[in-house]
Amino acid sequence: MLFSHPQFNGYNNSLYKDLRITVIIPCLNEEQGIEKVLRRMPAFVDDVIVVDNGSTDRTAEVAESFGAKVIREHVRGYGRAYKRGFSEATGDIIITLDGDHSYPPDAISYLLEAFLHLQVDFLNASRFPVRDREAMSFKHKFGNFVLSLAMSLLYFRWVRDSQSGMWVFRRSILEGFVLESDGMAFSEEIKIEALRSSNVRFSEISILYTSRLGEIKLNPWRDGFFNLYFLAKKRFAPWRR
């Protein structure tokens, strides 16, 4: 049985330390995971936006039953879904996570406290060290290490998890970002934009990453090599501001 959570419909007036919080979740066939994610969503979150990226299951229906705002982006792509979600966000702070229940919704308060304590504008939630042995295979750990190392060398700043999909940032910084990727490379691109911006303070903090629910969309070889190519392409392309 599903239960409605009206606090996600924009009627929650209990701001988190005078800040309005919007959570954005891109989804493609995440019927199983999205229910668990929304059940664990903190009550102080003002808006939850689920971007349905062409699901063929009950993802949208389940999300709506929990009070999330569901918007549809029919052009497939991880980055495309996020850019659609950003266009609908109204919160002072945007928090992102996946709909497969691999990122911890109940860590949001911990991340917000770290975000405010560190006085940053972009906080990356690193999955490393991975404490759940079932959460990530050796192949994926190695691929993430290679991509994070490449990003760190290319942009002269150590980034522990360039591919993390959970971030906390001020919505206002998006105005200065040039976000081109519509695919999986979007995750690294938004961090690159944060690192490149002299007026954006960037930091990372570890979270507990767990096994995903539902089907796997990532193609490790194809997406891994493309993300590596994208890192180099963005590094040496003319920087537009």
URDA-V610007 format. One record per residue. N is the residue number from 1. RES is the residue in one small letter. NEAR is the number of other C-alpha atoms within 12 Angstrom. Layout:
<<N | RES | NEAR> <N | RES | NEAR>>
This chain:
<<1 | m | 7> <2 | l | 16> <3 | f | 17> <4 | s | 20> <5 | h | 30> <6 | p | 24> <7 | q | 26> <8 | f | 35> <9 | n | 26> <10 | g | 27> <11 | y | 19> <12 | n | 23> <13 | n | 20> <14 | s | 19> <15 | l | 21> <16 | y | 23> <17 | k | 16> <18 | d | 14> <19 | l | 23> <20 | r | 30> <21 | i | 39> <22 | t | 45> <23 | v | 49> <24 | i | 49> <25 | i | 50> <26 | p | 47> <27 | c | 49> <28 | l | 36> <29 | n | 31> <30 | e | 38> <31 | e | 30> <32 | q | 27> <33 | g | 37> <34 | i | 48> <35 | e | 38> <36 | k | 29> <37 | v | 38> <38 | l | 46> <39 | r | 28> <40 | r | 23> <41 | m | 38> <42 | p | 28> <43 | a | 30> <44 | f | 31> <45 | v | 41> <46 | d | 37> <47 | d | 42> <48 | v | 49> <49 | i | 46> <50 | v | 50> <51 | v | 46> <52 | d | 42> <53 | n | 34> <54 | g | 26> <55 | s | 30> <56 | t | 15> <57 | d | 21> <58 | r | 22> <59 | t | 37> <60 | a | 36> <61 | e | 27> <62 | v | 34> <63 | a | 44> <64 | e | 29> <65 | s | 26> <66 | f | 32> <67 | g | 33> <68 | a | 39> <69 | k | 35> <70 | v | 37> <71 | i | 32> <72 | r | 27> <73 | e | 28> <74 | h | 18> <75 | v | 20> <76 | r | 25> <77 | g | 30> <78 | y | 37> <79 | g | 30> <80 | r | 30> <81 | a | 38> <82 | y | 47> <83 | k | 35> <84 | r | 29> <85 | g | 35> <86 | f | 35> <87 | s | 22> <88 | e | 25> <89 | a | 34> <90 | t | 24> <91 | g | 30> <92 | d | 27> <93 | i | 38> <94 | i | 42> <95 | i | 46> <96 | t | 46> <97 | l | 44> <98 | d | 44> <99 | g | 48> <100 | d | 34> <101 | h | 35> <102 | s | 34> <103 | y | 40> <104 | p | 38> <105 | p | 41> <106 | d | 25> <107 | a | 28> <108 | i | 35> <109 | s | 24> <110 | y | 21> <111 | l | 36> <112 | l | 38> <113 | e | 18> <114 | a | 27> <115 | f | 29> <116 | l | 24> <117 | h | 14> <118 | l | 17> <119 | q | 19> <120 | v | 28> <121 | d | 35> <122 | f | 40> <123 | l | 43> <124 | n | 41> <125 | a | 41> <126 | s | 32> <127 | r | 36> <128 | f | 30> <129 | p | 21> <130 | v | 25> <131 | r | 17> <132 | d | 18> <133 | r | 15> <134 | e | 16> <135 | a | 24> <136 | m | 25> <137 | s | 17> <138 | f | 14> <139 | k | 15> <140 | h | 25> <141 | k | 26> <142 | f | 18> <143 | g | 27> <144 | n | 34> <145 | f | 27> <146 | v | 24> <147 | l | 35> <148 | s | 35> <149 | l | 23> <150 | a | 31> <151 | m | 37> <152 | s | 25> <153 | l | 18> <154 | l | 24> <155 | y | 26> <156 | f | 15> <157 | r | 22> <158 | w | 22> <159 | v | 36> <160 | r | 31> <161 | d | 40> <162 | s | 46> <163 | q | 41> <164 | s | 39> <165 | g | 38> <166 | m | 43> <167 | w | 49> <168 | v | 45> <169 | f | 41> <170 | r | 35> <171 | r | 31> <172 | s | 21> <173 | i | 30> <174 | l | 27> <175 | e | 16> <176 | g | 20> <177 | f | 27> <178 | v | 23> <179 | l | 30> <180 | e | 25> <181 | s | 29> <182 | d | 25> <183 | g | 31> <184 | m | 35> <185 | a | 38> <186 | f | 33> <187 | s | 41> <188 | e | 46> <189 | e | 37> <190 | i | 42> <191 | k | 46> <192 | i | 41> <193 | e | 35> <194 | a | 38> <195 | l | 34> <196 | r | 28> <197 | s | 24> <198 | s | 15> <199 | n | 17> <200 | v | 27> <201 | r | 25> <202 | f | 33> <203 | s | 32> <204 | e | 33> <205 | i | 31> <206 | s | 27> <207 | i | 33> <208 | l | 29> <209 | y | 32> <210 | t | 25> <211 | s | 24> <212 | r | 26> <213 | l | 24> <214 | g | 23> <215 | e | 20> <216 | i | 19> <217 | k | 22> <218 | l | 20> <219 | n | 17> <220 | p | 24> <221 | w | 15> <222 | r | 16> <223 | d | 26> <224 | g | 30> <225 | f | 20> <226 | f | 24> <227 | n | 34> <228 | l | 32> <229 | y | 21> <230 | f | 29> <231 | l | 36> <232 | a | 24> <233 | k | 20> <234 | k | 30> <235 | r | 25> <236 | f | 13> <237 | a | 10> <238 | p | 10> <239 | w | 15> <240 | r | 15> <241 | r | 12>>
